């Protein structure tokens, strides 16, 4: 849909479209399913890989360069890890109404 409606994108336009429309679908409920099959994670990462090739002039750059340096984005795996760390912090510091003894064994 994005490729059909926006055939030529610059970096700023891509970031707006990606963060507004694509990434929410890729990250939906990530903490609930992040421990599932590795192939599912790779399929989602492949979607992000293909999407950032839509930006003019980035097709021949490496994936890591496109993400970090030019677009200022992180991989979906890194975002899932960050979400897990934030949720763990909330549980440990009792910001969530969850008994941390069910999940964590603190010394």
C-alpha positions as a Markdown table, in Angstrom:
| # | Residue | x | y | z |
|---|---|---|---|---|
| 1 | Unk | 0.0 | 0.0 | 0.0 |
| 2 | Unk | 2.8 | 2.5 | 0.9 |
| 3 | Unk | 4.7 | 1.7 | -2.3 |
| 4 | Unk | 1.6 | 2.1 | -4.4 |
| 5 | Unk | 0.5 | 5.4 | -2.9 |
| 6 | Unk | 4.0 | 6.9 | -2.3 |
| 7 | Unk | 6.3 | 5.9 | -5.1 |
| 8 | Unk | 9.1 | 8.3 | -4.2 |
| 9 | Unk | 9.8 | 9.1 | -0.5 |
| 10 | Unk | 12.4 | 11.2 | 1.2 |
| 11 | Unk | 13.8 | 10.4 | 4.6 |
| 12 | Unk | 11.5 | 12.7 | 6.5 |
| 13 | Unk | 8.3 | 11.5 | 4.7 |
| 14 | Unk | 9.3 | 7.9 | 5.2 |
| 15 | Unk | 9.8 | 8.4 | 9.0 |
| 16 | Unk | 6.3 | 9.9 | 9.3 |
| 17 | Unk | 4.6 | 7.2 | 7.3 |
| 18 | Unk | 6.6 | 4.4 | 8.8 |
| 19 | Unk | 6.1 | 5.5 | 12.4 |
| 20 | Unk | 2.5 | 6.3 | 11.9 |
| 21 | Unk | 1.2 | 3.4 | 9.8 |
| 22 | Unk | 3.7 | 0.5 | 9.5 |
| 23 | Unk | 5.6 | 0.2 | 12.8 |
| 24 | Unk | 2.4 | 0.0 | 15.0 |
| 25 | Unk | 1.4 | -3.1 | 13.0 |
| 26 | Unk | 4.8 | -4.7 | 13.3 |
| 27 | Unk | 5.0 | -4.0 | 17.0 |
| 28 | Unk | 1.4 | -4.9 | 18.0 |
| 29 | Unk | 1.5 | -6.9 | 21.2 |
| 30 | Unk | 5.2 | -7.6 | 20.9 |
| 31 | Unk | 5.8 | -8.4 | 24.5 |
| 32 | Unk | 3.1 | -11.1 | 24.4 |
| 33 | Unk | 4.6 | -13.0 | 21.4 |
| 34 | Unk | 8.3 | -12.1 | 21.5 |
| 35 | Unk | 9.2 | -15.5 | 22.7 |
| 36 | Unk | 7.7 | -17.4 | 19.8 |
| 37 | Unk | 9.3 | -18.8 | 16.7 |
| 38 | Unk | 12.5 | -17.2 | 15.3 |
| 39 | Unk | 11.0 | -17.4 | 11.8 |
| 40 | Unk | 8.2 | -15.0 | 12.8 |
| 41 | Unk | 10.7 | -12.5 | 14.0 |
| 42 | Unk | 12.6 | -12.7 | 10.8 |
| 43 | Unk | 9.5 | -12.2 | 8.7 |
| 44 | Unk | 8.7 | -9.0 | 10.5 |
| 45 | Unk | 12.3 | -7.8 | 10.3 |
| 46 | Unk | 12.1 | -8.5 | 6.5 |
| 47 | Unk | 9.0 | -6.2 | 6.2 |
| 48 | Unk | 11.0 | -3.4 | 7.8 |
| 49 | Unk | 14.0 | -4.2 | 5.5 |
| 50 | Unk | 11.8 | -3.9 | 2.4 |
| 51 | Unk | 10.0 | -0.8 | 3.7 |
| 52 | Unk | 13.1 | 1.3 | 4.2 |
| 53 | Unk | 14.3 | 0.5 | 0.7 |
| 54 | Unk | 11.5 | 2.7 | -0.5 |
| 55 | Unk | 13.4 | 5.9 | 0.4 |
| 56 | Unk | 15.1 | 7.4 | -2.6 |
| 57 | Unk | 18.8 | 6.7 | -2.8 |
| 58 | Unk | 18.9 | 4.1 | 0.0 |
| 59 | Unk | 18.4 | 0.9 | -2.1 |
| 60 | Unk | 22.2 | 0.2 | -2.4 |
| 61 | Unk | 23.1 | 0.9 | 1.3 |
| 62 | Unk | 23.4 | -1.8 | 3.9 |
| 63 | Unk | 20.4 | -2.5 | 6.2 |
| 64 | Unk | 22.2 | -1.4 | 9.3 |
| 65 | Unk | 23.3 | 1.9 | 7.7 |
| 66 | Unk | 19.8 | 2.6 | 6.4 |
| 67 | Unk | 18.3 | 2.1 | 9.8 |
| 68 | Unk | 20.8 | 3.6 | 12.3 |
| 69 | Unk | 22.6 | 6.3 | 10.4 |
| 70 | Unk | 20.2 | 7.6 | 7.8 |
| 71 | Unk | 16.7 | 6.9 | 9.1 |
| 72 | Unk | 17.5 | 7.0 | 12.9 |
| 73 | Unk | 15.5 | 3.8 | 13.5 |
| 74 | Unk | 16.3 | 0.5 | 15.4 |
| 75 | Unk | 15.7 | -3.1 | 14.6 |
| 76 | Unk | 12.4 | -4.6 | 15.7 |
| 77 | Unk | 14.4 | -7.0 | 17.9 |
| 78 | Unk | 16.0 | -4.1 | 19.7 |
| 79 | Unk | 12.6 | -2.5 | 20.3 |
| 80 | Unk | 11.2 | -5.7 | 21.7 |
| 81 | Unk | 14.2 | -6.0 | 24.1 |
| 82 | Unk | 13.7 | -2.4 | 25.2 |
| 83 | Unk | 10.0 | -3.1 | 25.8 |
| 84 | Unk | 10.8 | -6.2 | 27.8 |
| 85 | Unk | 13.4 | -4.2 | 29.9 |
| 86 | Unk | 10.9 | -1.4 | 30.6 |
| 87 | Unk | 8.2 | -3.9 | 31.6 |
| 88 | Unk | 10.6 | -5.7 | 33.9 |
| 89 | Unk | 11.6 | -2.4 | 35.5 |
| 90 | Unk | 7.9 | -1.6 | 36.1 |
| 91 | Unk | 7.3 | -4.9 | 37.7 |
| 92 | Unk | 10.4 | -4.8 | 40.0 |
| 93 | Unk | 9.7 | -1.2 | 41.2 |
| 94 | Unk | 6.0 | -2.0 | 41.7 |
| 95 | Unk | 4.8 | 0.5 | 39.1 |
| 96 | Unk | 2.5 | -2.3 | 37.8 |
| 97 | Unk | 0.0 | -4.1 | 40.1 |
| 98 | Unk | 1.7 | -7.5 | 39.5 |
| 99 | Unk | 3.4 | -9.7 | 42.1 |
| 100 | Unk | 7.0 | -9.8 | 41.0 |
| 101 | Unk | 7.6 | -13.1 | 42.8 |
| 102 | Unk | 5.5 | -14.9 | 40.2 |
| 103 | Unk | 8.0 | -13.9 | 37.5 |
| 104 | Unk | 11.3 | -13.0 | 39.1 |
| 105 | Unk | 13.5 | -14.5 | 41.8 |
| 106 | Unk | 15.2 | -11.5 | 43.4 |
| 107 | Unk | 18.2 | -12.0 | 45.7 |
